[in-house]
Amino acid sequence: MKNLILLILICNLFVGAVSAQLIQPDDLEYRGAFRLPEGSGGSDWYYSGQAATYYPFGDPEGSSDGYPGSIFAIGHDHQQYVSEINIPLPVISTEKNLDELNTATTLQPFNDITGGMFGYLELPVAGLAYLPAQGSQATAKLHFCWGQHIQYQEVSHGWCELNLDNPQTAGLWHFGNYNNYTSNDYLFEIPKEWADIHVPGKYLASGRFREGVWSGLGPALYAYAPWEDGDPPADGDTLKSITRLLLYGVDDPNIPEIITDETRKMYLHHVADQWTGACWLTAGDNSAVVFVGTKGMGNGWYGFSDGTVWPWEPPYPAIPDPPHDQRGFWADSIRAQILFYDPADLAEVVHGSKQSWEPQPYAVLDIDDFLFDSGYDYWRQKNILLGACCFDRERGFLYVLERRADDEKSIVHVWKVAAGSTGIENHDHPMDFELYQNYPNPFNATTVIGFRLGKPSMVTLTVFDGLGRKIKTVLNQQMLAGEQKVYFDAKDLASGIYFYKIKVDKFERLNKLVVLK
């Protein structure tokens, strides 16, 4: 069944109330998108989008449109050069017409900030993060990391100056003894107020998610401070000032993959997921750590896009004809989503009161409806929807790159992150409903699912298995305001973890239930 287009999907994956200090999906207001410029400096924006960072002092003449500053980003994945662009006024095109969008202007042409240090990278991943001068540094830096699809204990991190013509690159450094598959993709700033309390002096976050299970069963994240290991650390050094924030498994430096199992898993993890960008959002007193990327939906497998499964040992099947001859991790379909994590959960990991795999997303925002080119395109070998993201903390603008949406170039989508609601009760608000935890839970036959409606609404209640496959539609009808409950019969279900989702108008919530027989 085709997945419904969701404007907002809120997944309450824990029993108990959500903190009032958290940014919620409906705090994000879509402002539109803009295009990237033509090529420069020996590269271009085709097949781009792996990394981006916001620079608050860029484009000083362009602040009159309400979008001052600039963005440093990586271009074509063959060269992996960096360019700086301005931020034009984003435009909402209801017809998804690229010609209606404004186009950014090049401020600094593409340049190789690493001077070829990494050499050729197969299926590269990368991160960029601007940060003011730290420690004994005299100038602000552009911090970076690079990696590739298959690697083991390779150097990955460094920094350079913001003048791309004279980057004065420092590095490369090993990221502690941590696995490359968990540490060298997305980079972003950690707010000083949080860092000074929980990870003193560490104002950068670095992490990675690799499809399959190589990086664990969810995104990984670390806080680090390379300036504490030298100004700069020597080439080839191993950074030591690192603190783990999130890892869905155990890192054994003697093996290339993360040790993990179903008990160390992000809820609704899918083997075809691709979480490719991350930011630490703030708005007033509210905050969230978000991961953006491509969510696998329905069945998942390793093999070919026509459904052919590639086994781990012979006999092997015949390779399908094009366009289904690209081997990898696949799903029935894919969607663009944003995961929201509570910074307080990451603090508990730092202080030892939670294991690194215990934090879970408290909400998910499905943004597939905003994309210009959604879904798989097998002939173009397109299986990733989003790339990097970056955040203008002063003005609350979140920038998310949609990959290969403009004749194989990326485009940039923009959201305004608000400070949240005023707390004034309003029963006409579409989010005025509540989904309760089913009781009993666990159960072996029948359970009661309760919910409250603030106004008469069309309600759909659906049960899914742990892979996101629909098991049963329990309810699909117009209902009156007030307390409601329905009975769910699980006599035909095997023991395991399932999820039940309520859809009220365009908004959704999700809870977990456990069948135990």
C-alpha positions as CSV (number, residue, x, y, z in Angstrom):
1,M,0.0,0.0,0.0
2,K,1.3,3.4,-0.9
3,N,2.5,5.3,2.1
4,L,0.4,8.3,3.0
5,I,2.0,11.7,2.6
6,L,2.6,13.1,6.1
7,L,3.0,16.7,6.9
8,I,3.9,15.9,10.5
9,L,4.5,12.5,12.1
10,I,5.1,12.6,15.8
11,C,6.3,9.4,17.3
12,N,5.9,9.2,21.1
13,L,8.1,6.2,21.6
14,F,8.3,6.4,25.4
15,V,5.8,6.1,28.1
16,G,5.5,9.4,29.9
17,A,5.2,13.1,28.9
18,V,7.4,14.8,26.4
19,S,9.6,17.6,27.9
20,A,8.3,21.1,27.4
21,Q,11.8,22.2,26.6
22,L,11.9,20.3,23.3
23,I,11.4,21.6,19.8
24,Q,8.5,19.8,18.2
25,P,8.0,19.1,14.5
26,D,5.1,21.6,14.3
27,D,7.6,24.3,15.4
28,L,9.2,24.1,11.9
29,E,7.6,26.4,9.3
30,Y,8.5,25.7,5.7
31,R,9.9,28.8,3.9
32,G,10.7,27.3,0.5
33,A,13.8,26.4,-1.5
34,F,16.5,27.8,-3.7
35,R,18.8,26.5,-6.4
36,L,22.6,26.3,-6.5
37,P,24.7,28.3,-9.0
38,E,26.7,27.1,-12.0
39,G,30.1,25.5,-11.6
40,S,33.3,27.3,-10.6
41,G,37.0,26.6,-9.8
42,G,37.0,23.2,-11.7
43,S,33.9,21.7,-10.1
44,D,30.1,22.1,-9.9
45,W,27.0,21.2,-7.8
46,Y,26.1,18.0,-9.7
47,Y,25.9,15.0,-7.4
48,S,26.6,17.3,-4.4
49,G,25.1,17.7,-1.0
50,Q,27.4,15.6,1.3
51,A,28.3,18.4,3.7
52,A,27.3,22.0,4.5
53,T,27.8,24.5,7.2
54,Y,26.3,28.0,7.9
55,Y,28.7,31.0,8.2
56,P,27.1,33.9,10.0
57,F,29.5,36.6,8.7
58,G,29.3,35.6,5.0
59,D,27.6,37.8,2.4
60,P,27.6,41.0,4.5
61,E,25.9,43.0,1.7
62,G,23.0,40.5,1.4
63,S,21.2,40.9,4.7
64,S,18.3,43.0,3.3
65,D,16.3,39.9,2.2
66,G,16.2,38.5,5.7
67,Y,18.7,35.7,5.0
68,P,22.1,37.0,5.8
69,G,25.2,34.9,6.1
70,S,26.5,32.2,3.7
71,I,26.8,28.5,3.3
72,F,30.1,26.5,2.8
73,A,29.3,23.2,1.1
74,I,30.9,20.4,-0.8
75,G,30.2,20.1,-4.6
76,H,30.5,17.2,-7.0
77,D,31.3,14.0,-5.2
78,H,34.1,13.2,-7.8
79,Q,36.2,16.3,-6.8
80,Q,34.9,16.9,-3.2
81,Y,35.8,20.6,-3.5
82,V,34.3,23.2,-1.2
83,S,32.6,26.5,-2.3
84,E,30.9,29.4,-0.4
85,I,27.5,30.6,-1.6
86,N,25.1,33.3,-0.5
87,I,21.5,32.6,0.6
88,P,18.8,34.0,-1.7
89,L,15.2,34.4,-0.6
90,P,13.6,30.9,-0.6
91,V,10.5,30.4,-2.6
92,I,7.6,28.0,-2.1
93,S,6.7,26.5,-5.4
94,T,3.4,24.7,-5.1
95,E,3.9,23.1,-8.5
96,K,7.5,22.1,-7.8
97,N,8.7,24.3,-10.6
98,L,12.4,24.9,-10.4
99,D,12.1,28.0,-12.6
100,E,10.2,29.7,-9.8
101,L,13.1,29.4,-7.4
102,N,15.8,31.9,-6.8
103,T,19.4,30.9,-7.4
104,A,22.4,31.3,-5.0
105,T,25.5,33.3,-6.0
106,T,29.0,32.0,-5.7
107,L,31.0,34.0,-3.1
108,Q,34.1,31.8,-3.1
109,P,34.7,29.4,-6.1
110,F,35.3,25.7,-5.5
111,N,38.7,24.7,-4.1
112,D,40.3,21.6,-2.8
113,I,40.7,22.5,0.9
114,T,42.6,19.2,1.6
115,G,45.1,19.5,-1.2
116,G,44.4,15.9,-2.2
117,M,45.2,14.5,1.3
118,F,42.4,11.9,1.1
119,G,43.1,10.7,-2.5
120,Y,40.3,8.9,-4.3
121,L,37.3,8.1,-2.2
122,E,34.7,5.4,-3.2
123,L,31.2,6.6,-2.3
124,P,32.5,9.5,-0.2
125,V,30.9,10.9,3.0
126,A,32.0,14.2,4.5
127,G,31.2,16.9,7.1
128,L,31.8,20.6,7.4
129,A,31.4,22.9,10.5
130,Y,32.3,26.5,11.0
131,L,33.4,27.4,14.5
132,P,34.9,30.6,16.0
133,A,38.4,30.5,17.3
134,Q,38.9,28.1,20.2
135,G,41.6,27.7,22.7
136,S,44.8,29.3,21.5
137,Q,43.5,29.6,17.9
138,A,43.8,33.1,16.4
139,T,41.2,32.7,13.7
140,A,37.9,30.9,13.1
141,K,38.2,27.5,11.4
142,L,36.3,25.4,8.9
143,H,36.4,21.9,10.5
144,F,36.0,18.9,8.2
145,C,35.9,15.2,8.1
146,W,35.9,12.7,5.1
147,G,35.3,9.0,4.8
148,Q,34.3,6.4,2.3
149,H,32.0,3.4,1.9
150,I,34.6,0.8,3.0
151,Q,37.4,1.8,5.4
152,Y,39.1,0.8,8.6
153,Q,41.1,2.9,11.1
154,E,41.8,5.7,8.6
155,V,42.6,9.3,9.3
156,S,39.5,11.4,8.8
157,H,39.4,14.8,10.5
158,G,41.1,18.2,10.1
159,W,40.5,22.0,9.9
160,C,41.4,24.9,7.6
161,E,41.0,28.6,7.3
162,L,37.9,30.2,5.7
163,N,39.8,31.6,2.8
164,L,39.4,28.8,0.3
165,D,42.3,30.2,-1.9
166,N,44.7,29.8,1.0
167,P,43.1,27.2,3.3
168,Q,46.3,26.4,5.3
169,T,44.9,23.0,6.1
170,A,45.8,21.1,9.3
171,G,45.5,17.4,9.7
172,L,44.7,14.7,9.0
173,W,43.9,13.0,12.4
174,H,42.6,9.8,13.6
175,F,39.3,10.3,15.5
176,G,40.4,8.5,18.7
177,N,40.2,4.8,18.4
178,Y,36.6,5.0,17.2
179,N,35.2,3.3,14.2
180,N,35.2,5.2,10.9
181,Y,31.7,4.1,10.2
182,T,30.4,6.0,13.3
183,S,32.5,9.2,13.2
184,N,33.3,10.8,9.9
185,D,30.2,12.1,8.1
186,Y,28.0,14.9,9.6
187,L,29.7,17.7,11.7
188,F,28.0,20.5,13.6
189,E,28.3,23.0,16.5
190,I,27.2,22.0,20.0
191,P,25.6,25.0,21.8
192,K,28.0,26.4,24.4
193,E,25.4,26.4,27.2
194,W,24.9,22.6,26.9
195,A,28.5,21.8,26.3
196,D,29.9,23.7,29.2
197,I,27.7,21.7,31.6
198,H,28.0,18.2,30.1
199,V,31.1,18.1,27.9
200,P,33.2,21.1,28.9
201,G,35.1,22.6,26.1
202,K,33.8,20.3,23.4
203,Y,31.8,22.4,21.0
204,L,31.8,20.2,17.9
205,A,29.8,17.0,17.2
206,S,30.9,14.4,14.7
207,G,29.1,11.2,13.7
208,R,28.0,8.9,11.0
209,F,25.3,6.5,10.0
210,R,26.1,3.7,7.5
211,E,23.3,1.7,6.0
212,G,23.0,-2.0,7.0
213,V,24.6,-2.7,10.5
214,W,28.2,-1.5,10.1
215,S,27.7,1.6,12.3
216,G,25.2,0.0,14.7
217,L,21.4,0.1,14.4
218,G,21.0,3.9,14.4
219,P,23.0,7.1,14.0
220,A,26.2,7.6,16.0
221,L,27.4,10.9,17.5
222,Y,30.4,12.2,19.5
223,A,31.5,15.5,21.0
224,Y,35.0,16.5,20.4
225,A,37.5,19.4,20.7
226,P,40.6,19.0,18.4
227,W,42.2,22.2,19.6
228,E,42.6,20.6,23.0
229,D,45.1,18.1,21.4
230,G,47.2,20.8,19.8
231,D,47.1,24.0,17.7
232,P,47.1,22.2,15.5
233,P,47.6,18.5,16.4
234,A,50.4,17.0,14.4
235,D,49.7,15.2,11.1
236,G,48.6,11.7,11.8
237,D,47.9,12.2,15.5
238,T,45.1,10.5,17.3
239,L,42.6,12.9,18.8
240,K,41.9,12.2,22.5
241,S,39.4,14.9,23.5
242,I,36.3,12.9,22.5
243,T,33.1,12.0,24.4
244,R,30.5,9.5,23.0
245,L,26.9,10.8,22.9
246,L,25.1,8.1,20.9
247,L,25.9,4.7,19.6
248,Y,23.6,1.8,18.9
249,G,26.0,-1.0,19.8
250,V,29.5,-1.6,21.1
251,D,32.7,-0.4,19.4
252,D,35.5,-2.9,19.3
253,P,38.6,-1.3,17.7
254,N,39.8,-4.7,16.6
255,I,37.0,-5.2,14.1
256,P,35.6,-3.0,11.4
257,E,31.9,-3.1,12.3
258,I,30.0,-2.2,15.4
259,I,28.8,-5.1,17.6
260,T,25.1,-4.9,18.0
261,D,21.8,-6.7,18.2
262,E,18.0,-6.1,18.5
263,T,18.3,-4.9,22.1
264,R,20.6,-2.0,21.0
265,K,18.5,-0.6,18.2
266,M,16.9,2.6,17.3
267,Y,13.1,2.1,17.1
268,L,11.9,1.5,13.5
269,H,15.5,1.2,12.3
270,H,15.6,0.0,8.7
271,V,18.5,-1.6,6.8
272,A,18.0,0.9,3.9
273,D,18.0,4.0,6.1
274,Q,20.5,6.8,5.2
275,W,20.8,9.5,7.9
276,T,23.2,11.9,6.2
277,G,23.0,15.2,8.1
278,A,22.6,16.5,11.6
279,C,22.2,19.7,13.5
280,W,21.6,20.9,17.1
281,L,18.5,23.1,16.9
282,T,17.7,25.8,19.5
283,A,14.7,28.2,19.7
284,G,14.4,30.2,22.9
285,D,14.7,27.7,25.7
286,N,13.8,24.8,23.5
287,S,16.2,22.5,21.7
288,A,16.6,19.3,19.8
289,V,19.3,17.3,18.1
290,V,18.0,16.4,14.6
291,F,19.2,13.9,12.0
292,V,18.0,14.3,8.4
293,G,18.0,11.6,5.8
294,T,16.3,8.9,3.8
295,K,13.9,6.5,5.6
296,G,13.4,2.9,4.3
297,M,9.8,1.9,4.3
298,G,8.3,-1.6,4.3
299,N,10.4,-4.7,3.6
300,G,14.2,-4.3,3.7
301,W,16.8,-6.6,2.1
302,Y,20.4,-6.7,0.9
303,G,20.5,-7.5,-2.8
304,F,18.9,-5.8,-5.8
305,S,16.1,-3.3,-6.2
306,D,13.8,-5.8,-7.9
307,G,13.5,-7.7,-4.7
308,T,16.3,-10.3,-5.4
309,V,18.0,-11.1,-2.1
310,W,21.8,-11.7,-2.2
311,P,22.7,-14.4,0.3
312,W,25.8,-14.4,2.5
313,E,27.1,-17.6,1.0
314,P,26.6,-19.6,-2.3
315,P,24.7,-20.4,-4.3
316,Y,24.2,-16.8,-5.6
317,P,21.3,-15.7,-7.8
318,A,21.7,-14.3,-11.2
319,I,22.3,-10.5,-11.3
320,P,19.1,-8.8,-12.6
321,D,19.0,-6.8,-15.8
322,P,19.3,-3.0,-15.6
323,P,18.1,-0.9,-13.9
324,H,18.0,-3.4,-11.1
325,D,21.6,-4.6,-11.2
326,Q,22.9,-2.3,-8.4
327,R,23.6,-4.4,-5.3
328,G,23.0,-2.8,-1.9
329,F,20.4,-2.3,0.8
330,W,16.9,-1.7,-0.5
331,A,13.4,-1.1,0.8
332,D,9.9,-1.2,-0.7
333,S,10.0,2.6,-0.9
334,I,11.8,5.6,0.7
335,R,10.8,8.9,2.3
336,A,12.6,12.0,3.5
337,Q,12.4,12.4,7.2
338,I,13.9,14.3,10.2
339,L,14.5,12.5,13.5
340,F,14.3,14.6,16.8
341,Y,16.4,13.6,19.8
342,D,16.2,15.0,23.3
343,P,19.6,16.6,24.4
344,A,18.8,15.5,27.9
345,D,19.1,11.9,26.8
346,L,22.5,12.5,25.4
347,A,23.5,14.2,28.7
348,E,22.5,11.0,30.5
349,V,24.8,9.0,28.2
350,V,27.7,11.3,29.0
351,H,27.1,11.0,32.8
352,G,26.6,7.2,32.7
353,S,22.9,7.0,33.6
354,K,22.0,5.7,30.2
355,Q,23.8,3.4,27.8
356,S,24.7,4.9,24.4
357,W,21.9,2.9,22.6
358,E,19.1,3.9,25.0
359,P,18.2,7.4,23.7
360,Q,15.4,7.2,21.1
361,P,13.8,9.8,18.8
362,Y,10.9,11.5,20.5
363,A,9.5,12.7,17.2
364,V,9.8,12.4,13.4
365,L,9.0,15.0,10.8
366,D,8.2,13.5,7.4
367,I,9.2,16.1,4.7
368,D,8.7,14.0,1.6
369,D,5.8,16.2,0.5
370,F,8.2,19.2,0.1
371,L,10.7,17.4,-2.2
372,F,11.0,18.2,-5.9
373,D,12.2,14.6,-6.8
374,S,11.0,12.0,-4.3
375,G,11.4,8.3,-4.2
376,Y,13.7,5.8,-6.0
377,D,14.8,6.3,-9.6
378,Y,16.3,3.0,-10.5
379,W,17.6,4.1,-14.0
380,R,19.5,7.0,-12.4
381,Q,20.6,4.8,-9.5
382,K,19.1,7.3,-7.2
383,N,18.4,5.9,-3.7
384,I,19.2,8.8,-1.4
385,L,16.9,11.8,-1.1
386,L,18.6,14.1,1.4
387,G,22.2,15.2,2.0
388,A,23.5,17.5,4.7
389,C,21.8,20.2,6.8
390,C,23.0,23.3,8.6
391,F,21.5,25.8,11.0
392,D,21.5,29.6,11.4
393,R,21.2,29.7,15.2
394,E,20.7,33.4,15.5
395,R,17.7,33.5,13.2
396,G,16.5,30.0,13.5
397,F,16.8,28.9,9.9
398,L,17.3,25.2,9.1
399,Y,18.8,24.5,5.7
400,V,18.4,21.0,4.2
401,L,19.9,19.8,1.0
402,E,17.8,17.7,-1.4
403,R,20.2,15.7,-3.6
404,R,19.9,15.3,-7.4
405,A,16.7,17.3,-7.6
406,D,17.8,19.9,-10.3
407,D,19.2,18.1,-13.3
408,E,21.4,16.1,-10.8
409,K,22.3,19.2,-8.8
410,S,21.1,19.7,-5.2
411,I,18.6,22.3,-4.1
412,V,18.3,23.8,-0.6
413,H,15.1,23.7,1.4
414,V,14.6,26.2,4.3
415,W,12.6,25.9,7.5
416,K,12.1,28.5,10.2
417,V,12.4,27.0,13.7
418,A,10.1,28.8,16.1
419,A,10.2,29.0,19.9
420,G,7.1,26.9,20.3
421,S,3.6,27.5,21.4
422,T,2.5,30.1,24.0
423,G,0.7,27.4,26.1
424,I,-2.7,29.0,25.5
425,E,-5.3,26.3,25.1
426,N,-6.9,26.1,21.7
427,H,-9.2,23.1,20.9
428,D,-9.2,24.0,17.2
429,H,-5.5,23.2,16.9
430,P,-5.1,20.0,14.9
431,M,-2.5,18.6,17.3
432,D,-5.0,18.7,20.3
433,F,-5.2,15.0,20.7
434,E,-3.4,12.4,22.9
435,L,-2.6,8.7,22.3
436,Y,-2.3,6.6,25.5
437,Q,-0.2,3.6,26.1
438,N,-2.1,0.4,25.5
439,Y,-3.1,-1.7,28.6
440,P,-2.2,-4.3,29.4
441,N,1.2,-4.2,27.9
442,P,2.8,-6.7,27.3
443,F,-0.2,-8.8,26.5
444,N,-1.0,-12.1,24.8
445,A,-4.5,-11.8,23.3
446,T,-6.4,-8.5,23.7
447,T,-5.4,-5.0,24.7
448,V,-7.1,-1.7,25.0
449,I,-5.8,1.3,23.1
450,G,-7.1,4.7,24.4
451,F,-6.9,8.2,23.0
452,R,-8.4,11.7,23.5
453,L,-9.7,14.0,20.8
454,G,-10.0,17.7,21.4
455,K,-12.5,18.1,18.6
456,P,-14.5,15.9,16.2
457,S,-12.0,14.3,13.8
458,M,-11.4,11.7,11.2
459,V,-9.4,9.0,13.0
460,T,-7.3,6.1,11.6
461,L,-5.6,3.6,13.9
462,T,-3.1,1.2,12.3
463,V,-0.8,-1.5,13.7
464,F,2.6,-2.1,12.2
465,D,5.3,-4.7,12.8
466,G,8.9,-3.8,13.7
467,L,9.9,-3.3,10.1
468,G,7.1,-0.8,9.5
469,R,4.8,-3.2,7.5
470,K,1.1,-2.6,8.1
471,I,-0.5,-5.5,10.0
472,K,-4.1,-4.2,10.5
473,T,-6.2,-1.1,10.3
474,V,-8.0,-1.2,13.6
475,L,-10.1,2.0,13.1
476,N,-10.9,4.3,10.2
477,Q,-13.9,6.6,10.9
478,Q,-15.2,10.0,12.0
479,M,-15.3,10.3,15.8
480,L,-16.6,12.7,18.4
481,A,-14.4,14.8,20.8
482,G,-13.5,13.3,24.1
483,E,-12.0,10.1,25.6
484,Q,-12.1,7.1,23.3
485,K,-10.9,3.5,23.4
486,V,-10.8,0.5,21.1
487,Y,-9.9,-3.2,21.6
488,F,-7.1,-4.8,19.6
489,D,-7.1,-8.6,19.1
490,A,-3.6,-10.0,18.6
491,K,-4.5,-13.7,18.6
492,D,-3.0,-14.1,15.1
493,L,0.3,-12.3,15.9
494,A,3.6,-13.8,17.0
495,S,5.4,-12.6,20.0
496,G,7.4,-9.4,19.4
497,I,7.4,-5.6,19.3
498,Y,4.8,-3.8,17.3
499,F,3.7,-0.2,16.8
500,Y,0.3,1.4,16.7
501,K,-0.2,4.7,15.0
502,I,-3.1,7.1,15.3
503,K,-3.8,9.6,12.4
504,V,-6.0,12.6,13.3
505,D,-6.6,14.8,10.3
506,K,-3.0,15.3,8.9
507,F,-1.2,14.6,12.2
508,E,0.0,11.4,13.7
509,R,1.4,9.8,16.9
510,L,2.9,6.4,17.4
511,N,3.4,4.1,20.4
512,K,4.9,0.7,21.0
513,L,3.1,-2.4,22.1
514,V,4.5,-5.9,23.0
515,V,2.9,-9.2,22.2
516,L,4.1,-11.9,24.6
517,K,2.9,-15.5,24.2
